[in-house]
Amino acid sequence: MIKPSTTQVRSAVAVMALAASTLVGIAAHEGYKGEAYIPVPGDVPTIGYGTTAGVKMGDKTTPVRSLQTLLMEIDSVYAQGVRRCVTAPLYQHEFGAYVSLAYNVGVPTFCRKALPGKPPNLIDLINAERYAEACERIEAFKYGPGRKVLPGLVKRRAEERAICEGRA
């Protein structure tokens, strides 16, 4: 793990803004589709850079409109969700990694605390300020339908972990 510079400090997530690099990273991982589609059987219609809210089959969009929608969704839903459940101070790069993860797995999954007597979940590690373990735990979110390990998620989680640890 790279040591942060002496000017870099952890801050309360309530004051953190979404970094452009987070938006670009999520857009790159999601890929762009200008027409509504079903990503996997049984899933919901998706469009643009992974938007699902209010999407119906037959809908169309443009790259610019999709980026605007993505920015609005990430900031109002996913970054806000991370802000709501993270109580520990973070570095900006940690916040970005967690917002990216929350966008992909959903805020309820990201914020889910461990049941009493069970090992800590990601949010428990973050809020206990066990930062290295929390960054490492990102890689646990690599499963798709049927608890099958998906190579694309393995790659995405490795990249998010590197961001979280300040290596990217």
N, C-alpha and C positions, 0 to 999 in steps of 0.2 A: 504494500500500500504506500502511495506517495504521501509524504508529510505535507500538510497544508502550509502555505506561506505564513509568515508572521502577521500579515495583514488580513488573513482570512480567518473569520471567526464563525462559530455556529450562532445562528439567530433563531428567534421564535418563528415558527412557520407561519404564524398569523400575518407577519409583515413581508413574507416572501412573494415575489411576483413570478409568473411563469416566464422562464427564459426562452428565447427564440430557438435555442438549440434543442430544447425539449419538444417544441412544436415540430420542428424539422425532423427530429428523430422518430417521433410517433408517425408522422406522415410517411416517412421512408419505409418504416416497418409495415404499415398498413397497406401501402400501395394505393393507387388511384383507379377507380372505376367510375365512369361517367353515367352509367346506367344501373339502376337497382338490380341486385342479384342476391341469390341465397348462397352464402359461403359454404355451408355444409348442410346436408339433408337435416331437416328439422329445425334449422336456425331461422332467424328473422331476416326480412329484407334489409340489405345493407347498400350504402351508396357512398361515393366520394372516397374519403380516407377512413372508412370504417363507421360512418354514421348510421345509426339504426332508428333513432327517435323519429317517429312519424313517417318513416319511409314505406312506400307502397311499390309493389312491382309495377314497372312501367315508368317510374320517376326517372328524370334525367337531371344532371347538374354539370357545372363547369369546374375546372381546377381552382379558379379564383374563389368562386362561391364555396367550394368544398373546404378550402383553407380557412376562409372566414368562419364557416360553421364549426370546423375542427377547433379553431382557437376559442370560440365562444363556449363550446362544449367542455373542452379541457379545463378552461379557467372556471366556469360556473359550476361544473359537476365534479370533475376529477380532482383538480387542485384544491377546490373547496372541501371535498371529501377528505383528502389527505390532511388539510389544515384542521378539520374537525376532530380527527381521531389521533393525530400525533401531538403529544404534549411535550416532547423533548426538543431541545434546540437542534437544528440541522445546518449543515453546509448547503449552499445552493445546489451543488451537484447531487447531493443525497436527495434533496427535495425533488429535483428533476427526475432522478431514477425512480423514486417512489410514485410520482405522478404518472410516469410512463407505464409502470407496472399496474397501477390502479386503472388506467385507461383500458388495459388489456384484460384484466381479470375482474374488474368491477370494484367499486368502493366497498360494498359489503364484505367481499372476500378479503380485500386488503385490510380492512379495519377489524376483522374477526379476531376476538381475543380467545385465548386458550381456555378450555373448560378447567375448573378446579381439579388439581391433581394431575393434569396433563402437561406435557412439555410446552414451553412458550411458543406462541405463534409469532409471525413477523412483527406485528404491531406491539406485542409484549416486549420483544427485544429492542425495538426502536425506543419505546417509552422508558425502558430501563437503562437507556443510554449504552446498550451493548452494541455499539455501532458496527464493529467488524463482523459479529455474528449476524446482525440484521442484513448487512450487504450480502453476506454469503447465502443467507436463507432465500434471497430472491430466486436463486437457481432451482428451488423446490417447485416453482410454479411452471412446470414444463409439461403438464399433462393435458391432453385433449379429451374428447368424448371417450367414455369407456376406460378412463385412467390410462390411456395409451400415451407413451412419451412421443412427443412430436419434435422432429429435428429442427423445424423452424422456431419452435418455442425454446429449445435448448440454446440455439444461437442468440435469440433475442434476450433471453435471461442472462447469458454470459456478457452480452454488451451492456445490459442494465446494471449488472454487478460491477463491471469495470467503471461505469459512470459513477455509481454509488461510492466506490472506493477511491475515486479521483484519478483513475488511470486512463480515462478516455476524454 
